[in-house]
Amino acid sequence: MASKKALIRRPGPRLAEGLVTHLERAAVDVPLALAQWEAYGDALRAHGWETVEVEPADDCPDAVFVEDTVVMFRNVALITRPGAESRRPETSAVEQAVAELGASVNWVWEPGTLDGGDVLKIGDTIYVGRGGRTDAAGVQQLRAAFEPLGARVVAVPVASVLHLKSAVTALPDGTVIGHPPLVDTVSAFTPFLPVPEESGAHVVLLGGAKLLMAASAPKSAELLSDLGYEPVLVDISEFEKLEGCVTCLSVRLRDLYV
Ligand SMILES: NC(=O)NCCC[C@H](N)C(=O)O
């Protein structure tokens, strides 16, 4: 049977020191962040996902953004080499966690860099954003890892936001959603549905019509609800101050036969 597990990683005491690139730094309330992270995990579990906690990395302020450390395609986990040097120590415990869950493990090698936040999978198509964190060698290594498994890898430039998935994600039917001012190449995505808020571009597919979304995107949630989806809203304000979004707080593992 296909698995329904999701990796998550508890935020550490240094969370407030997390990287900010496109935003002004704002004070992060760490206890509130922890409560928001617990509620995020509760929302996953309430919709049938078994959450698997990666061992915390308390020296790494950004470790809670676990999505950036691994890309899954079928049963293969590509352990990334994050573009930000301060994030590179995050990967070893993630590697151990996915290996223990039965994934085959592959790696992005130096000098390539790749952040999981730059990788959007829609069926067998994998969009990869070449931007501030993912370089050309990282894109090549992603292709080398997944094209032999049947993926079609499509590279797109990313400049306006931190990661590709800060700009666009996809609905269950494959429609790409994004807030147009922040999508560098709208024409790369067909079909494309504009949403009215930046954080409205971020959905985690919970199963069926349910979409995990940030509470900061009420108008986008209303739009999607009107299209027959069922948004499940979580407040992740403290992570948004660090350029995090709902997608980056977990990695869903759907193709492990365990
Ligand atoms: N996939 C993501 O959107 N990750 C967010 C990472 C935020 C973190 N502060 C960073 O700059 O790396």
The ligand as an SDF file (V2000), in Angstrom:
LIG
                    3D

 12 11  0  0  0  0  0  0  0  0999 V2000
   11.0250   25.9130    0.8800 N   0  0  0  0  0  0  0  0  0  0  0  0
   10.9620   27.0730    1.5040 C   0  0  0  0  0  0  0  0  0  0  0  0
   10.1850   27.9490    1.1320 O   0  0  0  0  0  0  0  0  0  0  0  0
   11.8040   27.2530    2.5020 N   0  0  0  0  0  0  0  0  0  0  0  0
   11.8480   28.4430    3.2810 C   0  0  0  0  0  0  0  0  0  0  0  0
   13.2100   28.6360    3.8350 C   0  0  0  0  0  0  0  0  0  0  0  0
   13.3040   29.8660    4.6620 C   0  0  0  0  0  0  0  0  0  0  0  0
   14.6560   30.0590    5.2980 C   0  0  0  0  0  0  0  0  0  0  0  0
   14.6170   31.1910    6.1590 N   0  0  0  0  0  0  0  0  0  0  0  0
   15.7470   30.2200    4.2750 C   0  0  0  0  0  0  0  0  0  0  0  0
   16.0020   31.3460    3.8780 O   0  0  0  0  0  0  0  0  0  0  0  0
   16.3530   29.2430    3.8660 O   0  0  0  0  0  0  0  0  0  0  0  0
  1  2  1  0
  2  3  2  0
  2  4  1  0
  4  5  1  0
  5  6  1  0
  6  7  1  0
  7  8  1  0
  8  9  1  0
  8 10  1  0
 10 11  2  0
 10 12  1  0
M  END
$$$$
